[in-house]
């Protein structure tokens, strides 16, 4: 059995050696005290506009990703969702990192395309982590579930990127776990050496046995030596037997082997008609101490010579550490010993007597050693498994297309603040170009028309608009899976306590700025929808509305064209501003028709553009749309007419028309469509118009 112990020791030695080397390498070379596994600096270049990692490379989440870049030119490094990166670099030449092999092999793929300068990446707000400028730039980002990419660019968005890039993964507690693996390896190595090269211990009793064979007289010889008259065949030597002693395997009861275990006790012999005193006299004690030379007993010498010779017994070695199940069961079983009876009365099958055995101390030591070793190995394996499993980050599980809110609240607030600054500058200078950096149609068309009117009526610039700002923005940011993206904001208006602003901001693509596309000014008394929970509508959402958004604009145009008495009027609840507009147009028609050179007056509304719809948390549709209005006067035959004053002169001045005169308006409308389940009219939140043209025929 020593072979089994040695084999176990060698196995533990090998395991400990491997674990110790792995733990030391991980702790002091691969990880380090900062818990970061780093690739080291690698040169990455591109003739295009960027170096970007494929989203499949960042396929796990949980640990912190660290990226550092340095180069001869100011560089930018950032991390963003693939839907933003892919749209930003769509059609642009760039280099894609498609594979990384340990320890430091990076495979890239060149993507052909244009090399025109892109929007400087630092100006965009969709990065989840970014850093840019001269010198070394680094970022740290807790990896999230989803498709993300790392982008390295020149800070100004120009082509020809040349950077030295280092990637690192910070695994929490990895340094401590590496030290734990190292310690476990040392312990396993020490235990394995102890088991493999351990010499068996020799105790005092075993030393005496090894010095000389122990001769134990048979029961008959012992009886003769003590001078008793009881026949030897009537006595049975009963003792605490060691399960590994070879003597206990022999059927003859005459020879016994003893070790440093409790002395064997002979069983009682109950012959017929024996007194108690005689029985006590017949009890024998087997002396286990080795004798250099037995002293002769004259009275019983003859009987001693008649006994079989005593075999020398070798000293028993320590019990093996590993035992088969059968050996364990045999060692723990009760011993069955034959009972001696007189020869005359002996039956064909000798009777037996079952005696309880005390477990061998060597067996107990072996059993406990095996249990301790197994417990130690199991505990170490469990600990290492638990700690090493904690090091492995989980795989990404999101299978749905990338989706994210159009903007964060902080970024939306920054967008509004930037608009306030640039809008006041553009208004003061009536700068169409500057206005185009913060607004888009239809709002930009209204703004530019206002600038044109201002430059005509107030050429000296003495009556420029007073600066104002949008205050206290409340943001509704739906989730999008692709561009364009939009969000809606309600704000206050400085200097106008009775007015609020409700606007839509849109980003056409990932490299474009946020632009104000729709903007209306409902009164403070109007009940506006809550911005929280605003989302883009699904087909089911649109079907749940009382009216389709695409059908609202034509219906509203018919209502405005027909006036308050139109059949469509019952479908809407007009806002105060809209009701006032309808009243003004009615009065203008009457006054203009009274002119001698005017034959008739027509006021016509038509839908313009595509409605923008959001779903509110209440299941209603918040719709932004635009309408054109043409207020036309038909000239009497033989007469002519022209614009001599007013805002229309900004578009047509002192030009005579013989058939018609017209003024063109662009209106922005915000309204709420109720759900089918609740019903009710469509609520007009605000309708704001601007004269955008004038002329005739």
C-alpha positions in Angstrom: 0.0 0.0 0.0 3.0 2.3 0.2 2.8 2.5 -3.5 -0.6 4.1 -3.4 0.6 6.7 -0.8 3.6 7.5 -3.0 1.5 7.8 -6.1 -0.9 10.2 -4.3 2.0 12.2 -3.0 3.6 12.5 -6.5 0.2 13.6 -7.9 -0.2 16.3 -5.3 3.4 17.4 -5.9 2.7 17.8 -9.6 -0.5 19.6 -9.0 1.1 21.9 -6.4 4.0 22.6 -8.7 1.8 23.6 -11.7 -0.6 25.7 -9.4 2.3 27.4 -7.8 4.0 28.3 -11.1 0.7 29.5 -12.6 -0.2 31.5 -9.5 3.2 33.2 -9.4 3.1 34.0 -13.1 -0.4 35.4 -12.9 0.3 37.5 -9.8 3.7 39.0 -10.7 3.8 38.9 -14.5 0.3 38.7 -16.0 -1.9 40.6 -13.6 0.1 42.6 -11.0 -1.1 44.6 -8.0 -3.4 46.7 -10.2 -5.6 43.7 -11.1 -5.1 44.5 -14.8 -4.2 42.1 -17.6 -2.6 44.2 -20.3 -1.6 43.5 -23.9 1.2 46.1 -23.8 1.7 48.8 -26.4 0.9 47.8 -30.0 1.3 50.0 -33.0 -1.9 50.5 -35.0 -2.1 52.5 -38.1 -4.6 53.4 -40.8 -4.6 55.4 -44.0 -8.2 56.0 -43.4 -10.1 58.0 -40.7 -10.0 55.6 -37.7 -8.9 52.3 -36.2 -11.9 50.5 -34.7 -12.4 47.2 -33.0 -15.1 44.8 -34.2 -18.0 44.5 -31.7 -17.4 40.8 -31.5 -14.1 41.3 -29.7 -15.9 42.9 -26.7 -18.1 39.9 -26.2 -18.1 39.8 -22.4 -19.2 42.2 -19.7 -18.4 43.0 -16.1 -14.7 43.9 -15.8 -13.2 47.3 -16.5 -11.7 47.8 -20.0 -8.7 50.2 -20.0 -7.4 51.7 -23.3 -4.4 54.0 -23.6 -3.2 55.6 -26.8 -0.2 57.8 -27.7 1.1 59.3 -30.9 2.9 62.1 -32.6 -0.4 64.0 -33.3 -3.3 64.7 -30.9 -5.4 61.6 -30.7 -8.9 60.6 -29.6 -9.9 57.3 -28.1 -13.5 56.4 -27.3 -16.0 53.6 -26.8 -19.5 53.6 -28.1 -22.3 51.3 -29.2 -21.8 49.7 -32.6 -25.0 51.3 -34.0 -23.4 54.8 -33.4 -19.9 53.8 -34.6 -21.1 52.0 -37.7 -23.3 55.0 -38.7 -20.5 57.5 -37.9 -17.9 55.6 -40.1 -20.4 54.5 -42.8 -18.8 54.9 -46.1 -15.5 56.1 -44.6 -12.1 54.5 -45.0 -10.9 52.9 -41.8 -9.1 49.9 -40.3 -11.0 47.3 -38.3 -9.4 45.1 -35.7 -11.1 41.8 -36.2 -9.0 39.4 -34.0 -6.7 39.2 -31.1 -4.6 36.1 -30.3 -2.7 35.7 -27.0 -0.2 36.9 -26.3 0.0 39.9 -28.7 -1.1 39.0 -32.2 -3.6 41.5 -33.7 -5.4 40.9 -37.0 -6.8 43.9 -38.9 -9.0 44.5 -42.0 -8.9 47.5 -44.2 -12.2 49.1 -45.1 -12.2 51.3 -48.2 -14.1 54.5 -48.5 -13.9 58.2 -48.5 -11.3 60.1 -46.6 -13.0 63.4 -46.1 -12.7 65.0 -42.7 -15.3 63.8 -40.2 -17.0 65.7 -37.4 -14.4 65.9 -34.6 -15.3 62.9 -32.4 -15.1 64.8 -29.2 -18.0 67.0 -30.3 -20.4 64.0 -30.3 -22.2 62.9 -27.2 -22.9 59.3 -27.8 -19.6 58.0 -26.5 -19.9 56.0 -23.3 -16.2 56.8 -22.6 -13.9 59.2 -24.4 -10.6 61.1 -24.1 -8.8 63.3 -26.7 -5.9 65.7 -27.0 -2.2 65.8 -27.2 0.0 63.2 -25.4 -1.1 60.0 -23.8 -4.9 59.5 -23.7 -6.5 56.8 -21.7 -10.0 55.7 -20.7 -11.5 53.2 -18.3 -15.0 51.7 -19.0 -17.0 49.1 -17.1 -17.9 46.7 -19.9 -21.6 46.4 -20.5 -23.7 43.8 -22.2 -24.2 44.7 -25.8 -22.3 45.5 -29.0 -19.6 48.1 -28.4 -16.5 49.2 -30.3 -13.3 51.0 -29.4 -12.4 53.8 -31.8 -9.0 55.5 -32.2 -8.9 58.6 -34.4 -7.0 61.8 -34.9 -8.6 64.4 -32.6 -9.6 66.7 -35.5 -11.3 63.9 -37.5 -8.6 63.9 -40.3 -7.3 60.7 -42.0 -3.9 58.9 -41.5 -4.1 57.5 -38.0 -0.8 56.4 -36.3 -1.0 55.4 -32.7 0.5 53.1 -30.1 -2.4 51.4 -28.4 -2.5 49.4 -25.2 -5.6 47.3 -24.1 -6.1 46.1 -20.6 -8.8 44.2 -18.6 -9.1 45.0 -14.9 -10.4 41.9 -13.2 -11.6 42.6 -9.6 -9.6 40.7 -7.0 -7.6 38.9 -9.6 -4.2 39.7 -7.9 -5.5 38.3 -4.6 -6.9 35.2 -6.2 -3.6 34.6 -8.0 -1.8 34.8 -4.7 -4.4 32.3 -3.3 -3.6 29.9 -6.2 0.1 30.3 -5.4 -0.5 29.6 -1.8 -2.6 26.6 -2.6 0.0 25.3 -4.9 2.7 25.6 -2.2 0.5 23.7 0.3 -0.3 21.0 -2.2 3.4 20.7 -3.1 4.4 20.4 0.5 1.7 17.8 1.3 2.7 15.8 -1.8 6.3 15.7 -0.9 5.5 14.7 2.6 3.3 11.8 1.4 5.6 10.7 -1.4 8.8 10.7 0.6 7.5 9.9 4.1 9.3 7.1 6.0 7.2 4.8 8.1 7.5 5.6 11.8 8.7 2.8 14.2 7.4 2.8 17.7 8.9 1.1 20.7 6.9 -2.1 20.5 7.7 -2.4 16.8 11.4 -1.8 17.5 11.4 -4.6 20.0 9.7 -6.9 17.5 12.2 -6.0 14.8 15.1 -6.8 17.2 13.9 -10.3 17.7 10.9 -12.5 16.9 8.2 -12.6 19.5 7.5 -16.2 20.5 4.2 -16.7 22.1 3.6 -20.1 23.7 0.5 -22.0 22.8 -2.3 -22.3 25.3 -1.2 -25.8 26.3 2.4 -24.7 26.8 1.4 -21.7 28.8 -0.8 -23.8 31.0 2.1 -26.2 31.6 4.4 -23.3 32.3 2.1 -22.1 35.0 1.8 -25.6 36.5 -1.9 -26.1 35.9 -3.4 -29.5 35.2 -6.0 -28.3 32.7 -5.4 -29.9 29.3 -4.1 -27.5 26.6 -6.8 -28.5 24.2 -9.5 -27.0 26.4 -8.0 -23.5 26.3 -8.5 -20.9 23.5 -6.1 -17.9 23.1 -8.5 -14.9 22.6 -7.0 -11.5 22.2 -7.5 -8.2 20.4 -6.4 -9.1 16.9 -4.9 -6.8 14.3 -6.7 -7.4 11.0 -3.4 -7.2 9.1 -1.5 -9.9 11.1 -0.8 -13.0 9.1 -1.3 -15.2 12.1 -5.0 -14.3 12.3 -5.4 -15.6 8.8 -4.4 -19.2 9.8 -7.0 -21.6 11.1 -4.8 -23.0 13.9 -5.5 -21.3 17.2 -2.2 -22.5 18.7 0.0 -19.6 17.4 -0.7 -15.9 18.1 0.9 -12.8 16.9 0.8 -9.6 18.9 1.8 -6.1 18.3 1.8 -3.0 20.4 -1.9 -3.4 20.8 -3.7 -4.3 24.0 -2.7 -7.7 25.3 -4.8 -10.6 24.2 -7.4 -12.0 26.6 -8.1 -15.7 26.7 -11.8 -16.7 26.8 -13.3 -18.4 29.7 -13.4 -22.2 29.6 -16.4 -23.6 31.2 -15.9 -27.4 31.7 -18.6 -29.2 33.6 -18.8 -29.1 37.4 -16.0 -26.6 37.9 -16.0 -24.3 40.8 -15.6 -20.6 40.7 -12.2 -20.7 42.3 -11.0 -23.3 39.8 -12.3 -21.1 36.9 -10.4 -18.1 38.2 -7.3 -20.2 38.5 -7.6 -21.4 34.8 -7.6 -17.8 33.3 -4.3 -17.2 31.5 -2.5 -14.0 30.5 -0.4 -14.1 27.4 2.8 -12.2 28.1 3.6 -10.0 25.1 7.1 -8.9 26.1 9.9 -10.6 24.2 12.1 -12.8 26.3 15.8 -13.3 25.5 15.6 -16.8 26.6 12.7 -18.6 28.3 13.6 -20.0 31.7 13.1 -23.8 31.9 10.2 -25.1 34.1 11.3 -28.6 35.3 7.8 -29.5 36.3 6.3 -28.9 32.8 9.3 -29.4 30.5 7.9 -32.5 29.1 4.6 -31.0 28.2 6.3 -28.0 26.6 8.2 -30.3 24.3 5.0 -31.8 23.1 3.7 -28.5 21.8 4.2 -27.5 18.1 7.2 -25.2 17.5 6.5 -21.5 17.8 6.9 -19.5 14.6 8.8 -16.2 14.7 6.6 -13.4 13.5 7.8 -10.4 11.7 6.9 -6.9 13.0 3.8 -5.5 11.5 4.3 -2.3 9.5 1.9 0.6 9.5 -1.4 0.2 8.0 -1.8 1.4 4.4 -3.4 4.8 3.8 -5.6 3.4 1.1 -7.8 0.3 1.5 -10.3 -1.3 -0.7 -13.9 -1.4 0.4 -13.7 -5.1 1.0 -10.6 -4.7 3.2 -12.3 -2.0 5.2 -15.4 -4.2 5.8 -13.2 -7.2 6.7 -11.2 -5.1 9.1 -14.3 -3.8 10.9 -16.1 -7.1 11.1 -16.4 -9.3 14.2 -13.8 -12.1 14.5 -14.9 -15.8 14.5 -12.5 -18.0 16.4 -12.6 -21.8 16.8 -13.3 -23.2 20.3 -11.2 -26.1 21.5 -13.0 -29.0 23.1 -11.8 -32.4 24.3 -10.8 -34.7 21.6 -13.2 -37.4 22.6 -16.1 -35.1 22.3 -15.0 -33.3 19.2 -17.6 -33.3 16.4 -16.8 -33.5 12.8 -17.2 -29.6 12.4 -15.4 -27.8 15.1 -17.6 -25.3 17.0 -16.8 -21.7 16.8 -17.2 -18.7 19.1 -17.8 -15.2 17.9 -15.9 -12.5 19.8 -16.0 -8.7 19.3 -12.8 -7.0 18.1 -11.5 -3.6 19.0 -10.7 -1.6 15.8 -7.0 -1.6 15.0 -5.2 1.7 16.0 -3.4 1.4 12.7 -6.6 1.2 10.8 -8.0 4.2 12.7 -4.9 6.2 11.8 -5.2 5.2 8.2 -8.9 6.0 8.0 -8.4 9.4 9.5 -5.4 10.2 7.3 -7.5 9.4 4.2 -10.4 11.5 5.4 -8.1 14.5 6.2 -6.4 14.3 2.8 -9.7 14.0 0.9 -11.2 16.9 2.9 -8.2 19.1 2.2 -8.2 18.3 -1.5 -12.0 18.8 -1.8 -11.8 22.1 0.1 -8.9 23.3 -2.1 -10.6 22.3 -5.3 -13.9 24.0 -4.3 -12.1 27.2 -3.3 -10.0 27.4 -6.4 -13.0 26.5 -8.6 -15.1 29.2 -7.0 -12.5 31.9 -7.2 -11.4 31.1 -10.7 -14.9 31.0 -12.0 -15.4 34.4 -10.5 -12.5 35.7 -12.6 -14.1 34.7 -15.9 -16.5 37.5 -17.1 -19.9 36.4 -18.3 -20.6 36.3 -22.1 -22.8 38.9 -23.6 -26.4 37.7 -23.7 -28.3 40.5 -25.6 -29.6 39.2 -28.9 -31.9 42.0 -29.8 -30.7 44.8 -32.1 -28.8 47.5 -30.5 -31.1 50.1 -28.9 -30.4 53.1 -26.7 -32.1 56.3 -25.6 -31.6 59.0 -28.1 -29.8 61.1 -25.5 -29.1 61.3 -21.8 -30.7 64.0 -19.7 -27.4 65.6 -19.1 -26.5 65.7 -22.8 -30.0 67.0 -23.7 -29.6 69.8 -21.2 -26.2 70.6 -22.8 -27.9 70.7 -26.2 -30.5 73.2 -25.0 -27.8 75.3 -23.3 -25.8 75.4 -26.5 -28.9 76.3 -28.5 -29.6 79.3 -26.2 -26.1 80.6 -26.7 -25.9 80.3 -30.5 -29.5 81.2 -31.1 -29.1 84.6 -29.4 -25.9 85.2 -31.4 -27.7 84.3 -34.7 -30.7 86.5 -33.8 -28.6 89.5 -33.0 -26.7 89.2 -36.3 -29.6 87.7 -38.3 -27.1 85.1 -39.3 -28.8 82.4 -41.4 -25.7 80.3 -41.5 -25.2 80.2 -37.8 -28.9 79.4 -37.3 -28.4 76.4 -39.6 -25.9 74.9 -37.1 -28.7 74.6 -34.5 -31.9 74.3 -36.4 -33.5 72.3 -39.2 -36.7 72.4 -41.2 -39.4 73.5 -40.6 -38.1 75.7 -37.7 -35.1 76.9 -39.8 -37.4 78.0 -42.6 -39.4 80.1 -40.1 -36.2 81.6 -38.6 -34.7 82.5 -41.9 -37.9 84.1 -43.1 -38.0 86.2 -39.9 -34.4 87.3 -40.5 -35.3 88.3 -44.1 -38.3 90.4 -42.8 -36.1 92.0 -40.2 -33.4 93.0 -42.6 -36.1 94.6 -44.9 -38.1 96.4 -42.3 -35.2 97.3 -39.9 -32.2 97.5 -42.1 -30.3 99.5 -39.5 -30.8 96.7 -36.9 -32.2 98.9 -34.3 -35.1 96.6 -33.4 -33.4 93.2 -33.0 -35.1 90.6 -30.9 -34.4 90.7 -27.2 -32.2 87.8 -26.1 -34.1 84.9 -24.5 -33.3 81.4 -23.2 -35.2 78.2 -22.8 -35.2 77.3 -19.1 -35.7 74.2 -16.9 -35.8 71.6 -19.7 -37.7 68.4 -19.1 -36.5 65.7 -21.5 -38.3 62.8 -23.1 -35.8 60.5 -24.8 -37.2 57.5 -26.6 -35.1 54.5 -27.5 -33.9 54.1 -31.1 -32.2 51.3 -33.0 -31.0 53.4 -35.9 -30.7 57.0 -37.1 -32.2 59.5 -37.3 -32.9 59.9 -33.6 -35.1 62.4 -31.8 -36.0 63.6 -28.4 -38.6 66.0 -27.2 -38.2 68.8 -24.6 -40.5 71.1 -22.7 -39.0 74.3 -21.2 -39.9 77.6 -19.8 -39.1 80.8 -21.7 -37.2 83.6 -20.0 -39.1 86.9 -19.8 -42.4 85.1 -20.7 -44.0 83.6 -17.6 -47.2 82.8 -19.5 -45.5 80.9 -22.3 -43.6 77.6 -22.6 -41.7 76.0 -25.4 -42.3 72.5 -26.7 -39.7 71.3 -29.2 -38.3 68.3 -31.1 -34.6 67.8 -31.6 -33.2 65.5 -34.2 -29.9 64.0 -35.2 -29.8 62.9 -38.8 -26.8 60.6 -38.4 -24.2 59.7 -35.8 -21.8 62.5 -37.1 -24.4 65.2 -37.2 -25.3 67.7 -34.5 -28.6 67.9 -32.7 -30.9 70.3 -34.5 -34.2 71.9 -33.4 -36.7 70.7 -36.0 -40.1 71.5 -34.5 -40.8 74.3 -32.0 -44.1 75.7 -30.7 -45.0 77.9 -27.8 -48.1 76.7 -25.9 -49.6 78.9 -23.2 -48.9 78.1 -19.6 -52.6 77.1 -19.2 -52.3 74.2 -21.7 -52.0 70.7 -20.2 -49.0 69.2 -21.8 -48.2 65.4 -21.8 -45.7 64.1 -19.4 -42.2 63.6 -20.9 -41.4 60.6 -18.8 -42.0 57.4 -20.6 -42.2 58.9 -24.1 -41.3 56.3 -26.8 -41.3 55.8 -30.5 -44.6 54.2 -31.7 -44.9 50.6 -32.8 -47.4 49.5 -35.4 -49.6 48.3 -32.5 -49.3 51.7 -30.8 -50.4 53.5 -34.0 -53.4 51.1 -34.4 -54.5 51.9 -30.8 -54.9 55.6 -31.6 -58.3 57.1 -32.4 -56.9 58.6 -35.6 -53.7 57.8 -37.6 -51.2 60.6 -37.4 -50.8 60.7 -41.2 -54.6 61.4 -41.5 -54.6 64.2 -38.9 -52.8 66.7 -41.1 -55.3 66.6 -44.0 -58.2 66.7 -41.7 -56.8 69.6 -39.8 -56.1 71.4 -43.0 -59.7 71.0 -44.1 -60.9 72.3 -40.8 -58.7 75.4 -41.0 -59.7 76.0 -44.6 -63.4 75.7 -43.9 -63.3 77.8 -40.7 -65.0 77.2 -37.4 -68.2 76.0 -39.2 -66.4 73.2 -41.1 -67.6 69.7 -40.6 -64.1 68.7 -39.3 -64.2 71.2 -36.5 -66.0 68.8 -34.2 -63.0 66.4 -34.3 -60.7 69.0 -32.7 -60.4 71.1 -29.6 -58.6 74.3 -30.7 -55.9 76.0 -28.7 -56.3 79.6 -27.7 -53.8 80.6 -30.4 -55.5 78.6 -33.1 -58.9 80.1 -32.2 -57.5 83.6 -32.4 -55.9 82.9 -35.8 -59.2 81.7 -37.2 -60.9 84.8 -36.0 -58.3 87.0 -37.5 -58.5 85.3 -40.9 -62.3 85.7 -40.9 -62.0 89.4 -40.3 -59.3 89.8 -42.9 -61.4 88.1 -45.5 -64.3 90.5 -44.9 -62.1 93.6 -45.0 -60.1 92.6 -48.1 -63.2 91.6 -50.0 -64.5 95.1 -49.5 -61.7 96.6 -51.5 -62.7 97.7 -55.0 -59.8 96.0 -56.7 -60.3 92.7 -54.9 -62.8 90.3 -56.5 -62.5 87.4 -54.0 -60.4 86.1 -51.1 -59.4 82.6 -50.5 -57.5 81.0 -47.5 -56.2 77.5 -48.1 -54.2 75.2 -45.8 -52.3 72.1 -46.9 -50.2 69.5 -45.1 -46.4 69.9 -45.4 -43.8 67.3 -44.6 -44.1 64.2 -42.5 -45.6 64.2 -39.0 -43.4 63.2 -36.1 -45.1 61.0 -33.6 -44.3 60.0 -30.0 -46.3 57.7 -27.7 -46.8 58.9 -24.2 -47.0 56.8 -21.1 -50.8 57.3 -21.1 -51.1 55.7 -24.5 -51.8 58.9 -26.4 -50.0 60.1 -29.5 -48.0 63.3 -29.3 -47.8 64.6 -32.9 -45.8 67.4 -34.5 -46.7 68.5 -38.0 -46.6 71.5 -40.3 -49.1 73.1 -42.6 -48.7 75.7 -45.3 -51.3 78.4 -45.7 -51.8 80.6 -48.8 -53.9 83.7 -48.2 -54.8 84.8 -51.8 -56.7 87.8 -53.1 -58.1 87.7 -56.6 -57.7 91.0 -58.5 -60.6 92.6 -60.4 -60.2 92.4 -64.1 -58.5 95.6 -65.4 -57.0 96.4 -62.1 -53.6 95.8 -60.6 -52.3 95.4 -57.1 -48.9 95.2 -55.3 -47.4 95.3 -51.9 -46.4 98.7 -50.6 -45.7 98.0 -46.9 -45.6 95.5 -44.2 -43.8 92.2 -43.9 -44.8 91.0 -47.4 -42.5 93.7 -48.9 -39.6 91.6 -47.7 -40.5 89.1 -50.4 -42.2 91.3 -53.0 -42.1 95.0 -53.1 -43.6 97.4 -55.7 -44.3 94.6 -58.1 -47.6 95.0 -59.8 -49.9 92.0 -60.2 -53.0 91.9 -62.4 -54.5 88.6 -61.4 -53.7 87.6 -57.8 -51.9 88.6 -54.7 -50.9 86.0 -52.1 -49.1 85.6 -48.8 -47.6 82.3 -47.8 -47.4 81.1 -44.2 -45.7 78.1 -42.6 -47.4 76.8 -39.4 -46.1 74.4 -36.9 -48.7 72.4 -34.9 -48.4 70.2 -31.8 -51.4 68.1 -30.9 -52.5 65.0 -28.9 -54.4 62.1 -30.4 -56.4 60.2 -27.8 -56.5 56.4 -27.6 -59.4 54.5 -29.0 -60.2 53.2 -25.6 -60.7 56.7 -24.2 -62.0 58.5 -27.2 -62.6 62.2 -27.4 -61.5 65.0 -29.7 -57.9 65.8 -30.9 -56.4 68.4 -28.6 -54.4 71.2 -30.3 -51.6 72.2 -28.0 -50.2 75.1 -30.0 -50.2 76.4 -33.6 -47.5 78.9 -34.5 -47.1 80.4 -37.9 -44.6 82.6 -39.8 -44.9 84.5 -43.0 -42.4 82.9 -45.4 -43.2 84.4 -48.7 -45.4 86.8 -50.7 -46.1 87.5 -54.4 -48.7 87.4 -57.1 -49.5 86.8 -60.7 
